[in-house]
């Protein structure tokens, strides 16, 4: 059992140090069980939660079921509505596409038929004009010549959109020789006339010899045609040919042309067409290839020429008689792309037409507005649109025989839509509307789930709060009394509902006099412990509020853990006072012994906690200790109802315990006689030792009390390992070396924190595109030699220029706590601080501990350099101006802190005036001006410039501006600590007036100079106030350092280094010091308006200390003098 107890103890204290808490105190627990654990608080809370959840499980199940139903319905509805919306809009789009295609396909069909009729009508008008011209001039066919024929042909080309036309008289065999002779009489004149009418010149005409025969096509070119029954020679073309080669060419010698012309002659009234031909066959002899290509769009890949169709129309002998003989034929060559133009309005694209003929040819065109783009000599419509085909018959014959006429090709036009056309109607509207519907449902779902989540969280909070209320009541009120509280507040609602309403009870009820029976009981056998932190009030006076609460929370947390393990009931905490009880609520026979062990344990815990926290909370933290008082007796315990109901203990036992605590000794458990008697009854008399002399307690008179031994053992003879204990726990301060080490560690940590801020700002500048220009250590040395004067006093600046504020840097600034400094820098900083500590002499006042105390005040004041309490803006630059830029420059803050640490290095314990009288070397060196301060500066600066601190220097200052500013700040700050030099004092007061009172000077300064002037003088007053901060802190702190200073001064007097006895005028001198320096200085801190509440705090403490000194000062001086003489103080 003993091993298990020790193991549990080790687990409880592992976060402090290795070893158990007062391990020897657990070696005689055989008499009673101190290890029984009443249960983990978290488990109790979970049990409370489960209890409330159980009461609401039925409703919770129904809510979950309905949540699932609503979710499923919502999802199915969203899916159905989204899909329906999409399908309806998609169907509407398809209908729009089909409707538009139907309209445009009919428009294309109608336009194509109209164009076909226009060509036929143009041919009819052309033929009629020729017939009329021959008939009106009484010419005999085929020997006719039509005057100005070119005008007839040009009109036809313009009306029919044809590229060329030909006039072909029909010549029978008997006229085959006479006809060429007839044409030979005028052909040259006719062609030249046509060229002049068409081109206005003969430049395009190539004159050749006239062939006086009707020619035909052969492998050797144009030769005299073979004998035929009928010839169809070309007389003239429009536009005119470039040479005479086409004259008398028998077009009938081309097989398919001959067949169709015979059909035209036979049918007499029909317009017939041939299969499509190429450029060479159709117009090659008439137009140049370049001229012809300009009339068409570029050919698609793989195609060589645009297709053309020839139209043939008869010329009747008598214009008024359609049944008269056909004596000639007029032709028109029409390109298929030109005949397909103007079928659609502008802006409509993607209709595909396929031109087919009965001769087996297919040609595909895409209609793009009024243009027709040739796609190729095959059917290239998209197969998926075949069902949309619209076929247009382009023949339109009146005579049925024409459909079967030899050589005649029947043309049709097939119309199709295309993907391009459909995409014009295939928008993303269905997807957009479907998405909108889906998003709407998603939003509804999100709102629903957020609402459900909030309701669920609210319910969980209600359950948790109800459980917490139960847990709070459990903690505030012991078990049996807790049940009474619950029952009393539940009424007829029921136990579960009552627990849920405990919050309203804890919140308080003040509706007049309560009619309920009070919840109170008398406990006859109890032991009360009151523990108070000795030195807490003075310690907290020099700390930040957050540091005060850090200490209390940490200490009380560990006390609670020990109380939980020991089954001690924690009653309350009041400030730095901890109250606990045993025998309540459950009686126990060992209540006093357990409480003694508890008091012994928490003293050990306290010692370790304050040692651990000293690194973060600063000097003197380890000086804190517990004063514990224990008394046994009856108490009245109960719930004191009201606005904040609490479990309270009443009775004389509480008063007596309070007196026992207040008259106790640091780090000792102080017992009343009654408590000691109970300890004896439990067989633990060997724990006790009578206190020397009796104690006089207020309201109790003289009391006999006892102290608990530092090491609790099984019995008085039991020593060895059981008596090992923890001696260091009873001496928090430790020896001088250990204390100095702790001070060094705290100083290093403080400076490291400020140095990380410097590095973080430098990184932010680099991230913002304004990196600091880094210089080498050699350059730093060079800069120092340039700015260095004969004495530091000569380097003091009236205005130190701080960096301008740049608001863009703030967004790049990272948390300094995340900055990792190189190990070398950390080691060098520690080495530097350790060396500084060794350079301080063993003075009572001007020592390393004093420097640490000054540094602590500097960091506190800098942390309070903020905007006033009513500051309402978030503007960083406005805050920068208000605090004179001190908060915006981490290097300034580091410089102030370092100045505090070095300002008294190598101080010999006598004032400057005495050094001057002694004609010390430093006085001669510094011309009898502030020799101590300049000597400290010189030694500290030379040490920092040592090569072994190269990495540290580079981290502090990395640019020329930083080096100069750092030096100026350190020099001004350290020199400001000489408050006796009249010249410096007058100069400093003048600068203060100039910065804050002289409106003329302020007006003459530009804004930047004004801010920097104020910053410079504020920094100097900050270090001055910190140097004497003990006068503006709690009375106990003031007394400690005032005594140290007195011992130092009196020691110097005894050593013959002072002319007058300081004890004679010490009392009056302190009053004058308060009146003429301390209080005016504190008022200046408040006047400058940048130190927040600290300025008022410092002034308040200064005034209170003065008042206390006036009352008790003479007595204090006598006590200090007596102490010096009795103890033989080594100063």
Residue, then its C-alpha position, 0 to 999 in steps of 0.5 A: x500500500x505504501x508504494x501505491x501511495x508514493x506512486x500517486x504522490x509522484x504523479x501529482x507533483x511531476x509538473x513541478x520537480x522530480x521527487x514527491x511532495x514532502x515524501x516523508x509525510x506519506x510513510x505512516x498512513x497505515x492508520x487511515x486511508x488518505x489515498x481514496x479518491x472521491x472521483x475525478x471532477x471530469x467524470x462527475x461532470x460527465x455523470x451529471x451530463x448523462x443524467x440530464x441526457x437520460x431524462x430527455x432521451x425520448x424527446x431526443x430520439x423523436x427529434x433525430x427521427x424527424x431530422x432524418x425525415x425532413x432531410x430525406x424529403x428535402x433532398x428528394x424535393x430538391x432533386x425532383x424540382x431541379x431535374x424537372x426544371x432542367x428537362x422543361x427548359x431543355x425541351x423548350x430549347x429544342x422546340x425553339x431550335x426546331x421552330x427556328x429551323x422550320x422557319x428558316x428552311x422554308x425561307x431558304x426553299x422559297x428563296x431558292x425557287x424565286x432565284x431559279x425563276x429569276x434565272x429562267x425569266x432572265x433567259x426568256x427575256x434575253x432570248x426574246x430580245x435577240x429574236x426581236x432584234x433579228x425579226x425587226x431587222x428582217x434578218x434570216x437565220x442563221x445569218x443574223x447579227x445582233x447590233x450592240x449584243x454586249x448590252x443584251x448579254x450584260x443585262x442578262x448577267x446582271x439579272x440572272x447572277x450568271x458569270x457568262x452567257x453565249x449566243x448560239x445560232x443553230x446551223x444546218x448542214x447545208x449552211x456549214x460553209x456559208x455561215x463562217x463566211x458570214x461571220x467572218x465579215x463582222x466578227x472582228x468588229x463585233x468583238x472589239x465593239x464588245x470589249x469597248x462596251x465592257x472594258x472601255x479599251x482593247x487591252x484585254x484582247x489578244x488578236x488571232x487569225x480567224x478560223x473560217x470554219x465551224x470548229x469542234x473539240x478533239x484531242x488536238x484542240x479546236x479543229x474543223x468539226x466533223x459533218x453533222x446534221x446540225x451545228x451549234x456554233x458560238x457567235x459571241x460571248x458576254x463578257x467578250x472573250x480574250x481572243x477569237x478562239x470561241x468564235x464558230x466553236x460548235x458547243x454541240x461537239x461537247x457530248x452532254x452539251x449537244x444532247x441537251x441543246x437537241x432537247x431544247x430544240x425539240x421541246x421548244x419552251x423548256x429551260x434545260x440544265x446540264x451537269x455541273x462543270x468546272x471553271x475551265x469548261x465553263x468560263x476559262x476562255x472568257x475570264x482569267x483564273x485570277x479574275x474568276x477566283x475573285x468572284x468566289x470565296x476560297x476553296x475548301x481543302x481538297x477542292x480545285x474549282x467551284x462547280x457551275x451549271x449551264x442553263x439553255x433557253x430556245x430562241x424562236x424564229x417569231x417572238x410571238x409564236x412559241x411554236x415557231x422553229x427554234x433557230x438559236x439558243x442562249x446560255x447562262x453559266x451560273x456558279x452554284x455558290x452564287x445562286x445560293x446566296x441571299x437565301x438567309x437574313x444576316x446573323x443566321x448561320x449554320x444552315x447546310x444545303x446539299x445541291x444534287x442533280x440527276x446526273x449523280x453530282x452532289x455539292x454542299x454549301x453552308x449558309x452564313x447569313x447572305x453568303x454561301x460557303x462551299x464545303x465540297x463536292x460530296x454530301x457533308x451534312x451531319x447525319x444526326x440531322x438527316x431527319x430534318x431534311x427539306x427537299x426543294x425541286x429546282x426543275x419546275x417544268x411545264x412539259x413532262x417530257x422535259x424531266x426525261x430529256x436527254x442530257x438534261x440534269x434535274x436539280x434538287x436542294x436538300x436543306x439541313x440544320x447543323x450543330x452550329x445552328x443548333x448551338x445558337x439555341x442551345x444555351x446554358x439556361x437550363x443548367x443555370x436555372x437548374x443550378x439556381x433551383x439546386x442552390x436555393x434548396x442547398x441554401x434552404x438546407x444550410x439554413x435548416x441545418x444551421x438552425x438545427x445545429x444552433x438548436x442542437x448546440x443550444x440543447x447541448x449547452x442547456x444539458x451541459x449548463x444543467x450538468x455544470x450547475x449540478x457540478x457547481x452546486x456539488x463543489x459549493x455545497x457538500x453532498x447531503x446539503x447539495x441534495x437539500x438545495x436541489x429538493x428545495x428548488x425542485x418543488x413539485x417539478x421533479x428531481x430532473x427538472x430541479x437540477x436543470x433549474x439550479x442555475x436560477x438558484x445560484x443566480x440568486x433570489x431576492x424576493x423578500x424574506x424566504x419562507x423556506x427552511x434555512x439549509x444549515x447544520x452544526x458540525x462538532x468535530x472539524x478542522x479548519x485551515x487558513x493559508x495566506x501567501x506571505x509577501x503577496x501584497x508587496x510582490x503584486x504591487x510591482x507586477x502586471x495584473x496578468x502576472x498576479x493571476x498567473x501566480x494565484x491560478x497556478x498555486x491554487x490549482x496545485x492546492x486543489x489537486x492536493x485537497x482532492x487527493x487528501x479528501x479535504x473540502x475546499x471552502x473558498x479563496x479570498x484574494x491570496x487566502x485559501x480556506x479548507x476544512x475537514x470533517x465537513x460534510x462527512x465526519x471523519x476521525x482523522x480530520x486534524x491529522x489529514x489537515x496537518x498533512x494537507x498544510x505540510x503538503x501545500x507549503x512544499x508545493x508553494x515553494x516549488x511553484x514559486x521557484x518554477x514561476x520566478x523565471x516568468x514572473x520575475x525577481x522576488x517571486x521565490x521569496x513568497x511563502x505560505x503562512x498556515x494556521x490550523x484550528x479544531x472545533x465546532x462550526x456552523x455550516x450552511x448555504x447562505x442564500x441570496x443573490x450569490x448563494x454560497x456554502x459558508x462556515x461560521x463560528x468562533x472556530x473560524x475566528x480563532x483559525x484566522x488569528x492562528x494564521x495571522x500570527x504564524x511563521x512563514x513556511x510552517x504549519x501553525x496549530x492551536x492547542x486544540x488542534x495539537x491535542x487532536x494530533x496527539x490523540x491520533x498518535x502523531x505527537x512526534x509531528x509537533x514542537x511547541x512554539x517558543x513563547x505564547x502568542x498574543x492574538x487580537x480578540x483572543x488574548x495569549x494563546x499556547x500554540x504549536x508548530x509542525x515539524x518540517x519533516x513528518x516521520x513515522x515517529x521521533x526515532x524514524x530517520x534516514x530515507x523517511x526523514x529525507x524531506x525537501x529542505x529546499x522547499x522550506x527555504x525558497x530564497x536559497x543561497x546567494x549563488x542560486x538566487x543570482x542564477x535565477x535573476x540571470x535567467x529571468x533577465x535573459x528571458x526578458x531580454x530574449x523576448x524583446x530581442x525577438x520583437x526586434x527580429x520580428x520587426x526586421x522580418x516584417x520590413x523585409x516581407x514588405x519590400x524594405x529590407x534592412x541593409x545589413x552591415x558587418x561587425x567591422x562596419x559596426x566598429x567603424x561607425x562607433x569610432x565615428x560617433x564616439x566622443x571623448x566622454x559619453x556625456x558629450x554624446x547625450x542627444x536632445x532629440x533621438x530620431x526614432x523610425x517613422x511608422x509604416x502601417x503596411x508593415x503591421x500586416x507582415x508582422x508575425x508573433x514574436x513568440x514564434x521567432x526562433x533565435x539561433x542558439x549561438x545568439x541565446x548563448x552569447x546573451x546569457x554569457x553577456x548577462x552573466x558577465x554583467x552580473x559578475x561585474x556588479x559589486x556586493x553592495x547592499x543597494x547598487x547591486x545586480x538585484x537592484x539592476x534587475x528590479x529596475x529592469x522589471x520596472x522598465x518592462x512594466x512601464x513599457x508594457x503600459x505605454x498605450x493609448x488612454x483608456x478612452x481611446x476609440x480608434x484602431x489606427x496604428x499610426x495614431x497610436x504611434x503618434x500618441x505614444x511618440x513612436x516608442x511602442x512602434x520600435x522594438x529596438x527602442x524598448x530593448x535599448x531601455x531594458x538593456x540600459x536598466x541592466x547595465x546602469x550600475x555596473x561596477x558601482x563602488x557603493x559611494x556617490x559621484x561626489x565622494x569619488x570626485x573628492x577621492x580624485x578617483x581615476x574614473x573622475x579624471x577620465x570623465x572630467x568629474x562629470x557623472x563618473x559612475x554612470x560613464x564608467x558603467x557605460x564604458x565597461x558594459x559597452x566595451x564588453x558588448x563590443x568584444x568579438x565573442x559577442x559578434x552574433x549578439x551584436x548582429x542580432x541587436x543591430x544589423x544596419x547603420x541607422x540601428x547601430x547609431x540609434x541603439x548607441x544614442x538610446x543606451x547613452x541617454x538612458x544610462x546618463x539619465x540615472x545621474x539625478x544629482x548632477x545639477x547641470x544634467x538636471x537643469x538641462x533635463x528639466x529644460x528639455x521637458x518644458x520645451x517638449x511639453x510646456x513651451x508652446x513657442x518651441x513646440x510650434x517652431x518644431x516640425x511634427x516629426x521633431x516634436x514627436x522625437x523630442x517627446x519620445x527622447x525625454x519620456x524614455x529618460x524619465x522612464x529609466x529615472x522612475x525605474x531607478x527609484x521605482x521602489x519609492x513608488x511601490x508598496x511600502x514593504x518594497x520601499x522599506x526593503x530597498x530604503x534599508x539596503x540603501x541606508x546600509x550602503x550609505x552608512x557602511x560607506x560612512x563607517x568605512x571613512x568614505x563619507x563625511x557625515x553620518x547619514x542616519x542623522x538626516x535620513x528621516x528628513x532627507x527622505x521627505x525632501x526626496x519625496x517632495x522634490x524629486x519622487x512625487x514631481x517625477x511621478x506627476x511627470x509620468x502622469x503628465x506625459x499621458x502614455x503610461x496608462x494606469x501605471x502613472x497613477x499607480x506610481x503617484x499613488x504609492x509615492x504619496x502613500x509611502x511619504x505619508x507612512x514615512x512621515x509617521x514611522x520614518x524616525x522609528x524606521x531609521x532607529x530600527x535600521x541603525x540598530x539592525x546594522x549595529x547588531x548584525x554587522x552588515x557587510x555593505 
